[in-house]
Amino acid sequence: MSSQIPAPDKRNASYLRQLSMAMELPFIMVGGILVGGALGYFLDRRIHSSPAFLLLGGALGFGIALRDILRRLSHETRQRDQESGRGGE
C-alpha cells in the first residue's frame, strides 16, 4: 500500500504564488518606509536639523517600495500571461 501525494495542479500553484505575494507586499511597503525614515532620522540627528530629512526619507522609502511592488506585480502579470498562452499582447 503506497501513499502517493498528488502533484499540485497549475491552479493550486497560481493560488499559492498569489498568496505568497499578498503576504510579502505589506512587509515591503512598511520596510521601505521604516528604512527611509530611519536614515532620515539619523541624518537629522547628525546635522541637528528639524525632521525634514525624516519626512523626506520616509517619502523616498514609500516611493521606492511602491515602485518595487509595481515591478513585482507587472512581472507576475507577464508571467501569468505567458503561462496562459496569451504571449506579449
Secondary structure, DSSP 4 states (H G I P E B T S, - for coil): ----PPPPPHHHHHHHHHHHHHHHHHHHHHHHHHHHHHHHHHHHHHHT--THHHHHHHHHHHHHHHHHHHHHHHHHHHHHHHHHT-TT-
